Amino acid sequence: MNRVAFYTLGCKVNSYETEAMWQLFQQAGYRRVDFEEEADVYLINTCTVTNTGDKKSRQVIRRAIRKNPDAVIAVTGCYAQTSPAEVAAIPGVDIVIGTSGRDRLIEYVEQFRKERQPIHAVANIMKQRDFEELNVSAFSDRTRAFLKIQEGCNNFCTFCIIPWAKGLSRSRKPENVIAQVKQLVKAGYKEIVLTGIHTGGYGEDLENYRLADLLWDLDQVEGLKRIRISSIEASQIDERVIDVLNRSEKMCRHLHIPLQAGDDAVLKRMRRRYTVAEFRDKILRLHQAIPNVAITSDVIVGFPGETDEQFMNGYRFIEELGMYQLHVFPYSKRTGTPAARMPDQVPDEVKQARVQKMIELSRRLSLAYAQKFVGDVLEVIPERPYKEDPTSGLYMGYSDNYLQVVFPATEEMVGKVCRVRIDRAEPDYCFGTFVRIVDEVPRPVKAV
């Protein structure tokens, strides 16, 4: 039996696509092995968000070639899309395929085996208008299934190369999304995480069908307990989306809304499509509609020209909004983007100091948010043993509002909806007591 090994760099969308490509190999009779083992085919799914992403991708490709020089080396993903000639020039690379046409992977592998001629199958992604159907019916995570509903982005932020790597925004057909959700529910998944490059832009290329319509249709799927949106832009949270979040019993009280900067001058240089005031209004509206909603966000610090004052404007703005958790990134130059050519690049040591300050704020905000739920009973789906102490009999799972809850459980309880009383909150985890297993997931209630 042929052996295939995968290596994924970059984001959750890439992870989803790797799982989908594995399904293609599985259907063709391959056995999956660890990347560190000897395989007959190595598939590297690359990232190009930063120059470091390119460098890491090259290192991993060379590692695969060293592992088994006779193996078929296939390279896909964003770096392969934006720099195909660079990838093809690495001695030992056999197949280069970008971010479309991956449904033909097996065909390319077979063709290379017969002809022993390099295959370069990178198409012009800007001409791609249809969503690439790549299904995933099982994930290594048994409780949450990621489902890609959208691809590409039309925003062209000045720091980002993604539109050139993933193309323009295109949506998966609603009937295909719903059919796959039903399949995943049948396979035992309780929670679906809707993901994409610009998830909130779902439906902008469809006729009279937007994200809110899809959410209501998914709300009707029998057996589905939770719907989570992986990320959504503030500008795309309209009243119809807020209405679904408010009225649907299945929508999670958690939204990841990228801010990137909390100062208007920096937002303008980034070419973001909102002001600080507009972002504030949207967050306050969400809190009004969905009490105790968890808002997580992305922040870039040290963007070219960001002064100490502008950084502190952002710091105080995030503090004022009382967010739950931040993903903090120091600005990293990406060749080919307008921001890489901007004057007043911020020194690395200044960026690192700002990252640390923002991470400390994130930990303080996480603790303040989590402490609100001490004494409450929340619904938690345990997914794995508590990694800080794997032999303790404790398991970790997520509540609908994205708290990582640790409580006594067993392997048999993994994937089941459990009621857990929150006893203690820390910045990273909440610790609780198991109450009972439930079949349905109503809104969390106060402990009596």
N, C-alpha and C positions, 0 to 999 in steps of 0.2 A: 504493500500500500504506500502511495506517495505521501511524503511528509511536507507540511507547510508551516512556516513560522512567520509571525507578524511582529512589527514594531510600530507603535503609534507615537508620533510627536504632536504636540499642540493641544487643541481644544476638544470639548465634548462631542462636537460634530464629527471631528476626525475619528474619535473613539467609536461613535455610532457607525461610521462608514466602514471602519475596519471590521466590526462585527458583521456588517452586511456582506463584505467581501469574503469573510470566513464562511458564511452560509453558502456562497457560490462554490467554494472549494469543497465544502462538506458534501454538497449535492453531487460533486464530481468524484466522490470517493476518497478524498484526502483525509489524512489524520493530522490534527493540529499538535505541534510540539512547541516547547518553550524556545524563545529566540536564541537562548544560549546553547541549545542543542543543535546537532547536525540535522539539516533539513534538505529536501530536494528543491524546494522553492522558498525563497525569502521575499516577503513583501514589506516594503518600508513605506509607511504613510507619512509624508513629510509636512513640515510647518515652515512658513516664511514670514510670520508676523514681525519678527525682528531679524537683524543680521545674524544674531546668535542662533536663531531657529535654523537658518541656512547652514551655519557651521555645524550644529549638532546633527542635522540631517546627513551631511556629508560624512561625519564621523561614523554614524550608525550604518550607512551604506557600506563603508570600507570594512567595518567589523563583520558584516554578513559575508562579504566576499572572502575575507580571511578564514571564516568558519568552514566554508565548503566552496572552494574555487570552481567545482563542477556543478554547483547548484544554479538554478535559474534565479537571477536577481531582478526583481520587478520593483520599480519605484513609482509611486503615485502621490497625490496630494498637492498642496499649495506650492511648495518649492519646485516640484516637477512641472507645475503649470506655468509659473512665472519665469523660471530659468531652465527650460528643457535642455538647451545645448550644454549648459554647465553640468547638469546631471549626466547626460549622455557621454560627456567627455571623461567621466570617471571610469578607468579601465576595469572591466568586469561587470558593468551594468548592461543588462540584456534587454529589458523592456522599460520604456518610459511612457507613462500614461498620466494625464493631468487630473483635473477634477470633473471630468465627464467621460462617458463611454466605458465606465468600469464594468458594465455588465458583460463586456467581451473579454474579460481577463483570462478566463480558462482557455478561450479560443487563441489568445495571444501566446499563452504558455505552450500550448500544443504546437502552434505554428513555429515558435522559436526552437522547440525540441526537434522538429523535423528539419528545419532549414538552417539552424544555427546562425541566423542573421539577426543583428539587433533590430528591434521594433520600436519606432518612435511614433506614438499615437496620441500626441498632444494637439487637441483641436483649439480653435479660437474661441475662448470661453465667452467673449463678449457677444458672440453670435448665438449663443445657446439660449433658447427661449423656453424649453420644456424642462420640467423637474425630472431629475434622474431617479427612476424608481429602484430603490435598493431596500429590500425588506429585511427586517431582523425579527425572528420569531422567538429567540431566547437570548438572555443576557447572563453574564456570570453573577450579576447582582440579581437575586431572586425576588426582590420585593418591589423594585422600581424599574419600569421599562422606559427607556428613552425612545422617543419617536420623532424622527426628523420630518417636519411638515413644510419647510421652506429652505431655500438656498439663495445665496448671493445677497448683494446690498447695493442700493442706489445712492448712498449718502456721501461717499468720497470725503470722509474726514481727512484733514491734512496729515495726520500721523499714520494713516492706515493704508496698507497695500491690498486688503482683502477683496475689494471689487475686481481687481486685476487678477486675483487668484481664483475667486469663486464665481465671478461674473455678476450680472445684474439680477435683481430680485425676481424669483419665480416660485410659485406655490404648488404644493402637491394637490392633486384633485381631491376634493372633500370625500368623495365616495371611497377613494383608496385609503385615505386616513382612517375613516370610520371602519372600513373592512379590516384594516390591520389592528386597530384598537380591539375590535371584537375577538380577533385571533389571539391577541396578547392576554386578554381577560380569560379566554378559554384555556390558555396555557398556565393560568394561575396568578397572573400579575394583578395586584390590587391598585397600584399607582402608576399613572402614565405621566411622564415628563415630556412636554412638547418642546422641541428644540429646533434650532435653525441658526443661520448666520444673523438674521434680522427678523426673529420670530414674530414680533409685533406687526411686521409688514405683510403678514399672511393675508392673501386675498386681494392685495392691491392690483394684481394682474388678472384677477378673476372678475366675472360679471356679477354684480350685486351679491357678493358673498365675501364676508370679512371674518376676521378672527372671532368676533363675538358670535357670529352664526355657527362657526365650527364648534365653539365651546358649548353652545346650547345643544347642538346635535350630539356631542360627546356626553353631555349630561344625561341623555336618554339611554346610553348604553347600559344594559342590565349587567350587574355584577361588578362594574367599575366603581371603586370606592373614592379614588382621589384623582384630580386633574391638577397638574402643576405646570406653570409656564416657566421655562428655564431663564428667559430674559426678555424684557420688553422696554422699548424706549418710552420716556415720559410723554412724548408728543403723540404716541399711538394708543395711549390709555384714554379712550373717549368714554362718553357717558354709557354707551352700550356695553363696553367691556366692564366698566364699574358695576353696571346693573347685574351682569352675570356673576361677577365676583361676590356681589352682595346677596343674590338670591339663590344661587346654586349651592346645594348641600355638598357637592363634590369638589368645588373649587378650593384649593388650598389658600389659607390666609397668609400667603407669602409671595412677594414679587421681587424679582431682581431687576432693578432699574438703574442702568449705568448713568452716573453723573459726569465722571471724568474730570471735571473741575468746577469749583464753586465760586468762580469769579467771571464776570461778563466779558472782560477783555480777553481772558485766556480762552473762554468758550468760543469767542469770535475767531481767534487765531486757529483754533482746532476745527473750525467750520461745523460746530455742533448746531442743531436746529432749535435751540431754546435758550431763554435767558434764565438767570438765577430765579427771578420772580416767577416765571412760568413754571419752573420745576417745583418751587415751593408750593405754589397753588395746587398743583397736581397731587403732591404728597399729602397736603392737608385735606384735600377732597377725598383721597383714599382712606385716610384715618377716620374721616367723618362717616364714610359709607361702610367701612369694615373695621370696627373697633379692634384694637390690638393687632392689626396687620403687621407682619414682619417685613421690613423693607431692607434688602441687601443691595449693595452697589459696588461699582468699579470706580476707582479714582486713579488718575495718572498724576504723579507729582514731578516737578522739575521740567515741565514742558518748556520749550525754548522761550525765553523772555519772561518766565514766571518770576516775579519779585517775591521777596519775603512777605510783603504786604498782601499780595495776591494769594499766596499760599495760605496765609492766616485767614483771609476772607473765606476761603474754602473750608478751612478747619472749623471756623466758628459756625459756618452755614450748616455743615454736617452735624455738628454738636446740637445746634438749634433744632434740627429736624428729628433728632432722636432715632437715627437709623439703628438697625440691629447688628449689621456686620458689614465690613468693607473688604474688598479685594484691592490691595494697594500695589501699584506698579510704578517703579521709577521710569520716567520717559526713556525710551530706547530708540536710537536712530534707526530708521529703516530706509536704506538706499532706494531712491525712486519715488519717495513721497515728498510733498512740499515742505513738511516740517523739518526734514533732514537738512534742507538748504537754508533754513531760517537763521538769522543772526542771533546772538545772545544765548548760545547753548549753555545750559546750567551745568556747573562742575559736578562731577560724580559724588564728591564728598558732601556737597550741599543736598543733592538728591537723596543720598542714603540717610542723612540726618532727618530730612522731611518724611521719608518712608517710615522711619522708626517712630517719629512723633504721631503719624497718622495711624500706625498699627496699635500704638498704646491707646489712642482714642477709640479705635475699633473695639479693643478688648473691654474698655470701660463701658462703651455703649451696649456691647453684647451682654455683659453682666447685668446692667440696669434693666434691659429688656427681659432677660430670663427671670430675674427676681420677681417680676410681676406675676409669675405663674406658680410660685411656691404655694403649695396648699391646693392647687387646682388638680383636677383629674383630666388628663389629655389622652387622646387616642394616638398610640405609637405603634408603628409596624417594625418589630425587631428585624435587623438584617444581618448582623454578624457579632461574634464575641467581642467584648470590650478590649480593644487592642492594647491598652495600657496595662491590663492584667488578664491575659487570656484564660487563665485557669481558675478565675474567681467565680465562675458561674454567672457572671454578669454579661448582658448583651446590650448592644447599642442599636437604636433605631431613630427615625425622624418622626416628630409630631407634624401635624399638617402645617404649623407655622414655623417649621424648619429648625426647631430646637433639637439638638442631639441629646437624646435621653438614654441614660444608662440605668438598667434595672435587672433584678434576678429573672432569668428566663432559661429556656431549654432549646435545643436544636429544633424540636418539634414545633416550637412557637414561631420560628422564623417565617415571615411572610403573612402571619395572621395579625388581625387588628386587635391590639391589647389596650385595655384601660390602665393607665399608670398615674398614681398620685405623685406629684413633684414635691420632693422633700427638701432639696438643696440645689442651689444654682451656683455654677462657676462660669467663667468666661467661655470655656470651650464645651463643657458638658453640663447637663442637669442630671441629678441622681434622684431616682424615685422608687416607689413600691408598687409591685404588680397588684392590680385589683381583680381584673377578670378579662377573659377573651370575649370579644363581641363580634357579632356578624355584620352589623351595620355601623356606619360612621356618622352619628349625628354631630352637631357642633359640640366642642368641648364644654363641660359644665363644671361649676364650682363643687369642690368636695363638701359633703355634708358633715 
